């Protein structure tokens, strides 16, 4: 890559950098934690600094987690930084993907990079679950118990899958070492490879940019990689690192010492997964009890649909979005200029529907908390969410589509007549009208890009000059 390669400058492009730098923080803090964590389920008697648990039998994994938190200098800070960085990493990837979807930057030639991005989100979420399960506390053990139930709900081969993963009956003594290998070695290696490939394709395809004067499908307007972009990226890494360090130092997260060691006979009251795993849990909570009994086999549809069908289906739909859009529109051209969400109402409305579905399912994951805090019956909350999960996305699609069309009409009016000033003028014949001022050339250009097929450039320029003379 040339040191003079140009990178466009826009705040939304920093979302991907947030994900990248939080991943770097994850690697740094993860190496530190690896030096002290013991991924073993061997039973030991805790003799550390935390008095309430001293002398209690627990796994070596949980004991080493307590040692990191209370006896290793800086250990608690690193643990909490690692956990917060995981949340920031997944959240930044989600928003980054949403930005790409809404602006159309997944179109040709970036379809493969879009697929890589969705795979990064998938593996990042999976690795978050694995890391969340490693301390072997009561809360993470409850999650593992649910995971075992999901495996066993798989038709025909469920029991075999559970025995294969856990090395026998749940909980066994092998799941923590196995998860550890995947969490610190295999999946991080995949993430590193995918991140590297993602960045290589970004450089190869060149960066997308917003329409503006001098910007075309054949060029890129911005700052060179060296020294401008390098300095900005380096400074932004320090900002992300500093903010995550502040979060790790000021905000407690995953206080495993409060839960105690895992005991299969106990369940943490009000236990919920990390937020990024909340939407499948929400679907699981609101789906009616459906089962099928045939040929001596019981299929629990109330587990299969929300856990084994819905998440892969939604991920597949998101992954295939650029190919589906290209097939529907017949657009095979390369695109390097971004689109405003309002200029493509159907795509924006579809994303609004998907986000609404995700949000309602995520909300359902806390139906018990909602019922308690709002003094409602949990049945009322569950029934309402069962209806909203179908009605909400449809309403979101319709409202968003009409909103985008309305915004397009407003932009067309501003382009033809100028911006409103709030100044009312009285004409000689006694009538009143509002004074309009012409838009800046940059703003007029941006608004006219999506309407070039409807309004020719000559007509736009003629109208702008007429507004200036008035």
KEMARKOL-774188 format. One line per 5 residues: number of its first residue (from 1); their letters; for each residue x, y, z of C-alpha. Coordinates in Angstrom, 3 decimals. Layout:
N
NUM) a) X/Y/Z ~ ...
***
This chain:
470
1) xxxxx) 0.000/0.000/0.000 ~ 1.304/3.441/-0.941 ~ 1.966/5.834/1.944 ~ 0.125/8.488/-0.078 ~ -3.052/6.418/-0.369
6) xxxxx) -6.031/8.685/0.263 ~ -8.607/8.050/2.980 ~ -11.838/10.101/3.057 ~ -12.759/11.893/6.269 ~ -16.191/11.392/7.843
11) xxxxx) -17.194/10.620/11.428 ~ -19.153/7.490/10.471 ~ -15.970/5.881/9.123 ~ -14.607/5.853/12.688 ~ -17.120/3.196/13.760
16) xxxxx) -14.992/0.516/12.135 ~ -11.924/1.899/13.894 ~ -13.692/1.634/17.248 ~ -14.234/-2.075/16.548 ~ -10.624/-2.521/15.397
21) xxxxx) -9.017/-0.774/18.363 ~ -11.290/-2.431/20.915 ~ -10.207/-5.759/19.395 ~ -6.584/-4.731/19.960 ~ -7.429/-3.930/23.599
26) xxxxx) -9.047/-7.370/23.851 ~ -5.838/-9.019/22.651 ~ -3.617/-7.025/25.024 ~ -5.739/-7.629/28.117 ~ -6.398/-11.229/27.084
31) xxxxx) -2.666/-12.014/27.008 ~ -2.353/-10.626/30.552 ~ -5.275/-12.727/31.823 ~ -3.922/-15.850/30.121 ~ -0.792/-15.663/32.295
36) xxxxx) -2.840/-16.061/35.492 ~ -5.978/-17.998/34.571 ~ -6.078/-21.754/35.257 ~ -8.541/-23.431/32.836 ~ -9.156/-26.450/35.017
41) xxxxx) -12.283/-27.891/36.621 ~ -10.294/-29.703/39.299 ~ -11.811/-29.106/42.732 ~ -9.786/-26.949/45.130 ~ -10.443/-25.219/48.453
46) xxxxx) -10.179/-21.460/48.034 ~ -7.538/-19.855/50.276 ~ -7.315/-16.402/48.717 ~ -7.995/-12.879/49.948 ~ -11.790/-12.858/49.576
51) xxxxx) -12.977/-13.825/53.059 ~ -16.635/-14.774/52.293 ~ -15.482/-17.628/50.041 ~ -12.371/-18.736/51.928 ~ -12.412/-22.489/52.492
56) xxxxx) -15.233/-23.072/49.974 ~ -14.717/-25.890/47.469 ~ -14.687/-24.648/43.872 ~ -13.062/-25.285/40.512 ~ -9.503/-24.137/39.875
61) xxxxx) -10.871/-21.901/37.098 ~ -13.103/-19.995/39.518 ~ -10.359/-19.835/42.167 ~ -7.868/-18.396/39.660 ~ -10.483/-15.833/38.559
66) xxxxx) -10.822/-14.716/42.188 ~ -7.023/-14.588/42.504 ~ -6.803/-12.389/39.400 ~ -9.476/-10.093/40.849 ~ -8.081/-9.757/44.391
71) xxxxx) -4.457/-10.926/44.535 ~ -2.869/-10.049/41.173 ~ -1.825/-6.410/40.974 ~ -3.954/-4.736/38.322 ~ -5.809/-7.990/37.718
76) xxxxx) -9.309/-6.685/38.402 ~ -8.690/-3.691/36.130 ~ -7.534/-5.992/33.330 ~ -10.500/-8.338/33.825 ~ -12.979/-5.509/33.632
81) xxxxx) -11.183/-3.840/30.708 ~ -11.298/-7.161/28.860 ~ -15.012/-7.547/29.512 ~ -15.855/-3.953/28.573 ~ -13.701/-4.176/25.436
86) xxxxx) -15.707/-7.239/24.361 ~ -18.953/-5.286/24.731 ~ -17.544/-2.310/22.809 ~ -16.148/-4.600/20.095 ~ -19.475/-6.325/19.424
91) xxxxx) -21.523/-3.114/19.681 ~ -19.154/-1.277/17.310 ~ -19.343/-4.126/14.785 ~ -23.141/-4.065/14.887 ~ -23.317/-0.307/14.333
96) xxxxx) -20.576/-0.538/11.685 ~ -22.565/-3.164/9.758 ~ -25.714/-1.077/10.115 ~ -23.896/1.948/8.689 ~ -22.755/-0.098/5.692
101) xxxxx) -26.272/-1.425/5.125 ~ -27.952/1.980/5.336 ~ -25.463/3.705/3.021 ~ -25.253/0.933/0.418 ~ -21.512/0.451/0.773
106) xxxxx) -22.017/-3.334/0.614 ~ -22.777/-3.115/-3.102 ~ -20.424/-4.381/-5.790 ~ -17.451/-4.823/-5.472 ~ -17.666/-5.123/-1.645
111) xxxxx) -20.046/-8.074/-1.272 ~ -17.264/-10.381/-0.046 ~ -16.133/-7.837/2.523 ~ -19.711/-7.596/3.787 ~ -19.784/-11.381/4.261
116) xxxxx) -16.466/-11.168/6.122 ~ -17.933/-8.476/8.372 ~ -20.933/-10.632/9.281 ~ -18.586/-13.545/10.019 ~ -16.559/-11.270/12.293
121) xxxxx) -19.736/-10.411/14.181 ~ -20.670/-14.106/14.425 ~ -17.272/-15.236/15.723 ~ -16.986/-12.208/18.019 ~ -20.352/-12.999/19.605
126) xxxxx) -19.484/-16.689/19.936 ~ -16.130/-15.893/21.532 ~ -17.849/-13.511/23.927 ~ -20.092/-16.344/25.106 ~ -17.101/-18.673/25.527
131) xxxxx) -15.149/-16.114/27.549 ~ -18.200/-15.312/29.655 ~ -18.422/-19.030/30.549 ~ -14.783/-19.543/31.576 ~ -14.868/-18.253/35.209
136) xxxxx) -17.179/-21.164/36.182 ~ -19.230/-19.028/38.560 ~ -22.912/-19.634/39.256 ~ -24.117/-17.138/36.626 ~ -21.924/-18.432/33.793
141) xxxxx) -22.711/-22.006/34.838 ~ -26.407/-21.214/34.469 ~ -25.641/-20.106/30.904 ~ -23.810/-23.377/30.274 ~ -26.800/-25.301/31.622
146) xxxxx) -29.011/-23.477/29.110 ~ -26.457/-24.172/26.346 ~ -26.607/-27.869/27.208 ~ -30.391/-27.734/26.921 ~ -30.142/-26.090/23.498
151) xxxxx) -27.813/-28.830/22.277 ~ -30.129/-31.552/23.557 ~ -33.096/-29.880/21.828 ~ -31.491/-30.595/18.443 ~ -33.699/-33.220/16.786
156) xxxxx) -32.337/-36.796/16.672 ~ -28.668/-35.977/17.488 ~ -29.147/-33.630/20.458 ~ -27.961/-36.014/23.183 ~ -24.930/-37.049/21.142
161) xxxxx) -23.982/-33.405/20.586 ~ -24.231/-32.667/24.301 ~ -22.034/-35.639/25.216 ~ -19.543/-34.691/22.503 ~ -19.218/-31.066/23.674
166) xxxxx) -19.191/-31.722/27.426 ~ -17.268/-34.990/27.312 ~ -20.098/-36.887/28.996 ~ -22.956/-35.923/31.272 ~ -23.346/-32.234/32.101
171) xxxxx) -21.357/-30.538/33.561 ~ -18.454/-32.984/33.416 ~ -14.868/-31.859/33.926 ~ -13.767/-31.001/30.373 ~ -15.923/-28.096/29.169
176) xxxxx) -13.816/-25.264/30.653 ~ -10.502/-26.536/29.152 ~ -12.221/-27.059/25.792 ~ -13.830/-23.621/25.803 ~ -10.463/-22.139/26.813
181) xxxxx) -8.733/-23.551/23.728 ~ -11.404/-22.108/21.460 ~ -11.522/-18.768/23.307 ~ -7.795/-17.971/23.399 ~ -6.473/-19.826/20.348
186) xxxxx) -8.827/-20.926/17.577 ~ -11.424/-18.145/17.394 ~ -8.941/-15.268/18.011 ~ -6.849/-16.730/15.190 ~ -9.896/-16.714/12.912
191) xxxxx) -10.744/-13.161/13.977 ~ -7.198/-11.971/13.270 ~ -7.231/-13.596/9.831 ~ -10.647/-12.138/8.979 ~ -9.682/-8.658/10.230
196) xxxxx) -6.506/-8.755/8.118 ~ -8.438/-9.902/5.037 ~ -11.112/-7.267/5.697 ~ -8.512/-4.469/5.817 ~ -6.713/-5.777/2.729
201) xxxxx) -9.966/-5.689/0.759 ~ -10.717/-2.165/2.039 ~ -7.374/-1.009/0.638 ~ -7.761/-3.007/-2.581 ~ -11.269/-1.764/-3.383
206) xxxxx) -10.453/1.766/-2.127 ~ -12.583/3.512/0.458 ~ -16.150/4.603/-0.171 ~ -17.014/8.278/0.210 ~ -20.021/10.550/0.432
211) xxxxx) -21.041/12.422/-2.734 ~ -19.710/15.946/-3.014 ~ -18.042/18.395/-5.387 ~ -15.073/16.769/-7.086 ~ -15.982/13.284/-5.863
216) xxxxx) -16.757/10.633/-8.453 ~ -16.903/6.857/-8.745 ~ -13.336/6.930/-10.055 ~ -11.527/8.968/-7.375 ~ -11.200/9.389/-3.596
221) xxxxx) -11.041/12.792/-1.892 ~ -9.455/12.912/1.551 ~ -6.189/12.869/3.483 ~ -3.119/10.724/2.703 ~ -2.355/7.641/4.803
226) xxxxx) 0.970/9.144/5.903 ~ 1.231/11.271/7.937 ~ -2.336/12.603/8.363 ~ -4.437/9.440/8.600 ~ -1.743/7.583/10.565
231) xxxxx) -1.643/10.336/13.181 ~ -5.440/10.404/13.440 ~ -5.699/6.616/13.723 ~ -2.941/6.446/16.326 ~ -4.554/9.162/18.393
236) xxxxx) -7.944/7.507/18.092 ~ -6.485/4.211/19.341 ~ -5.225/5.999/22.451 ~ -8.676/7.542/22.949 ~ -10.428/4.152/22.663
241) xxxxx) -7.860/2.508/24.934 ~ -8.204/5.296/27.489 ~ -12.005/5.194/27.506 ~ -12.043/1.410/27.951 ~ -9.496/1.762/30.760
246) xxxxx) -11.746/4.349/32.430 ~ -14.736/2.032/32.081 ~ -12.729/-0.847/33.546 ~ -11.581/1.285/36.463 ~ -14.860/3.041/37.258
251) xxxxx) -17.679/0.655/36.312 ~ -17.911/-2.798/37.840 ~ -18.876/-5.611/35.488 ~ -19.231/-9.371/35.937 ~ -18.538/-9.380/39.692
256) xxxxx) -18.116/-13.157/39.855 ~ -17.336/-13.180/43.590 ~ -20.939/-12.198/44.300 ~ -22.317/-15.298/42.586 ~ -20.171/-18.012/44.112
261) xxxxx) -18.928/-21.193/42.410 ~ -21.182/-23.093/40.037 ~ -23.487/-25.669/41.572 ~ -25.799/-27.590/39.187 ~ -28.496/-27.668/41.876
266) xxxxx) -28.741/-23.867/42.008 ~ -29.829/-21.137/39.583 ~ -29.116/-17.424/39.936 ~ -32.402/-15.526/40.379 ~ -33.019/-13.074/37.545
271) xxxxx) -30.065/-14.442/35.580 ~ -29.679/-13.062/32.069 ~ -26.972/-13.396/29.412 ~ -24.796/-10.580/28.142 ~ -26.790/-8.114/26.051
276) xxxxx) -25.607/-9.415/22.671 ~ -27.061/-12.850/23.504 ~ -30.300/-11.363/24.814 ~ -32.427/-11.516/21.663 ~ -32.411/-15.338/21.244
281) xxxxx) -33.165/-15.577/24.962 ~ -36.067/-13.175/24.422 ~ -37.502/-15.291/21.606 ~ -37.151/-18.332/23.842 ~ -39.147/-16.608/26.586
286) xxxxx) -42.123/-15.520/24.503 ~ -42.651/-18.460/22.159 ~ -45.618/-20.679/23.136 ~ -44.947/-24.241/24.384 ~ -44.939/-26.244/21.155
291) xxxxx) -43.871/-29.883/20.896 ~ -44.166/-32.702/18.385 ~ -44.039/-36.404/19.295 ~ -43.371/-38.806/16.436 ~ -41.645/-42.212/16.127
296) xxxxx) -40.455/-42.042/19.704 ~ -38.787/-38.647/19.187 ~ -39.865/-35.403/20.857 ~ -39.117/-32.159/19.016 ~ -39.367/-29.089/21.255
301) xxxxx) -40.274/-26.389/18.759 ~ -40.289/-23.790/21.559 ~ -36.506/-24.297/21.740 ~ -35.699/-25.267/18.157 ~ -37.322/-22.202/16.540
306) xxxxx) -35.920/-19.389/18.741 ~ -32.455/-20.908/19.262 ~ -31.636/-23.245/16.375 ~ -33.650/-21.659/13.535 ~ -34.161/-17.911/14.098
311) xxxxx) -30.531/-16.793/14.774 ~ -28.982/-18.657/11.794 ~ -31.830/-17.498/9.538 ~ -31.445/-13.846/10.522 ~ -27.658/-14.069/10.135
316) xxxxx) -28.066/-15.651/6.685 ~ -30.490/-12.912/5.590 ~ -28.056/-10.213/6.734 ~ -25.124/-11.966/5.056 ~ -26.957/-12.240/1.720
321) xxxxx) -28.341/-8.675/1.691 ~ -26.016/-7.342/-1.060 ~ -26.725/-10.340/-3.298 ~ -30.485/-10.126/-2.712 ~ -30.536/-6.400/-3.501
326) xxxxx) -28.438/-6.855/-6.648 ~ -30.766/-9.625/-7.831 ~ -33.917/-7.559/-7.223 ~ -32.619/-4.296/-8.716 ~ -30.551/-5.880/-11.492
331) xxxxx) -27.700/-3.519/-10.582 ~ -24.347/-5.056/-11.592 ~ -22.290/-1.841/-11.621 ~ -19.467/-0.994/-9.222 ~ -20.293/1.662/-6.634
336) xxxxx) -17.850/3.776/-4.624 ~ -20.168/6.657/-3.688 ~ -22.433/6.201/-0.681 ~ -26.184/6.706/-0.602 ~ -28.138/8.550/2.046
341) xxxxx) -30.617/6.237/3.807 ~ -33.563/8.406/2.739 ~ -32.631/8.024/-0.927 ~ -33.268/4.248/-0.850 ~ -36.537/3.956/1.116
346) xxxxx) -37.086/0.207/0.693 ~ -33.619/-0.764/1.935 ~ -33.814/1.658/4.861 ~ -37.290/0.417/5.752 ~ -36.085/-3.192/5.649
351) xxxxx) -33.218/-2.387/8.016 ~ -35.641/-0.561/10.319 ~ -37.837/-3.675/10.364 ~ -34.860/-5.918/11.195 ~ -33.687/-3.563/13.947
356) xxxxx) -37.230/-3.431/15.365 ~ -37.435/-7.230/15.399 ~ -34.043/-7.417/17.108 ~ -34.988/-4.742/19.644 ~ -38.312/-6.356/20.570
361) xxxxx) -36.692/-9.781/20.918 ~ -33.956/-8.225/23.038 ~ -36.597/-6.515/25.192 ~ -38.361/-9.849/25.650 ~ -35.156/-11.188/27.192
366) xxxxx) -35.932/-8.991/30.195 ~ -39.671/-9.602/30.385 ~ -39.430/-10.570/34.058 ~ -37.490/-7.416/34.939 ~ -39.941/-5.263/32.943
371) xxxxx) -42.873/-6.856/34.767 ~ -41.306/-6.275/38.189 ~ -40.173/-2.690/37.589 ~ -43.415/-1.595/35.903 ~ -45.692/-3.533/38.293
376) xxxxx) -47.227/-5.597/35.504 ~ -48.103/-9.232/35.140 ~ -45.364/-11.148/33.346 ~ -48.122/-12.804/31.308 ~ -49.307/-9.387/30.098
381) xxxxx) -45.770/-8.450/29.058 ~ -45.253/-11.790/27.301 ~ -48.575/-11.647/25.403 ~ -47.911/-8.060/24.326 ~ -44.448/-8.957/23.025
386) xxxxx) -45.835/-11.979/21.155 ~ -48.018/-9.595/19.176 ~ -45.449/-6.815/18.805 ~ -42.744/-9.165/17.490 ~ -44.891/-9.604/14.348
391) xxxxx) -46.666/-6.237/14.157 ~ -43.705/-4.038/15.133 ~ -41.426/-4.796/12.146 ~ -44.312/-4.290/9.691 ~ -45.190/-0.914/11.214
396) xxxxx) -41.514/0.063/11.278 ~ -41.180/-0.786/7.577 ~ -44.246/1.238/6.575 ~ -43.432/4.275/8.734 ~ -39.757/4.357/7.717
401) xxxxx) -40.574/4.079/4.024 ~ -43.080/6.959/4.173 ~ -40.662/8.998/6.284 ~ -37.861/8.558/3.734 ~ -40.147/9.578/0.866
406) xxxxx) -41.275/12.635/2.828 ~ -37.651/13.611/3.464 ~ -36.907/13.244/-0.251 ~ -39.744/15.633/-1.095 ~ -38.499/18.091/1.505
411) xxxxx) -34.993/17.939/0.009 ~ -36.404/18.475/-3.484 ~ -38.253/21.560/-2.248 ~ -35.105/22.938/-0.605 ~ -33.092/22.283/-3.739
416) xxxxx) -35.562/24.094/-5.997 ~ -36.575/26.958/-3.706 ~ -33.708/27.303/-1.202 ~ -33.714/27.037/2.561 ~ -36.270/28.659/4.828
421) xxxxx) -35.156/31.759/6.743 ~ -38.182/32.501/8.910 ~ -38.339/36.008/7.397 ~ -41.857/36.907/6.201 ~ -42.143/39.529/3.441
426) xxxxx) -45.219/41.513/2.474 ~ -45.772/42.119/-1.214 ~ -47.173/45.399/-2.643 ~ -50.553/43.756/-3.235 ~ -50.827/42.768/0.447
431) xxxxx) -49.774/39.123/0.164 ~ -47.219/37.426/2.416 ~ -44.458/34.989/1.578 ~ -41.358/33.628/3.254 ~ -37.889/34.599/2.084
436) xxxxx) -35.705/31.716/0.949 ~ -31.925/31.726/0.587 ~ -29.996/29.522/-1.859 ~ -28.161/26.500/-0.492 ~ -24.384/26.350/-0.457
441) xxxxx) -22.878/24.704/-3.563 ~ -21.706/21.731/-1.485 ~ -25.124/21.173/0.067 ~ -26.928/21.649/-3.239 ~ -24.616/19.116/-4.877
446) xxxxx) -25.228/16.540/-2.149 ~ -28.998/16.954/-2.416 ~ -29.019/16.787/-6.194 ~ -27.022/13.558/-6.529 ~ -30.014/11.301/-5.872
451) xxxxx) -32.267/13.389/-8.145 ~ -29.988/13.615/-11.176 ~ -32.264/11.296/-13.110 ~ -35.267/13.520/-12.366 ~ -33.718/16.977/-12.490
456) xxxxx) -30.928/17.660/-14.924 ~ -27.849/19.508/-13.753 ~ -28.680/22.436/-16.012 ~ -32.130/22.803/-14.480 ~ -30.657/22.657/-10.955
461) xxxxx) -28.053/25.320/-11.767 ~ -30.633/27.515/-13.528 ~ -32.966/27.349/-10.579 ~ -30.141/28.127/-8.140 ~ -29.177/31.247/-10.134
466) xxxxx) -32.826/32.323/-10.245 ~ -33.064/32.035/-6.457 ~ -29.898/34.112/-6.066 ~ -31.324/36.899/-8.259 ~ -34.568/36.930/-6.246
***
